[in-house]
């Protein structure tokens, strides 16, 4: 699954994806970037 990397400022593949729920109840996926180990985040079901 691809997501936006905040450090690289580009879409990359998520490493160690984890399902989370936002405060408003929406599902999201967060993980780390394989290139720079920065945070990655994607709203919506995977």
Secondary structure, DSSP 8 states (H G I E B T S, - for coil): -EEEETTTTEEEEEEEEEEEE-TTS-EEEEEEETTT--EEEEES--
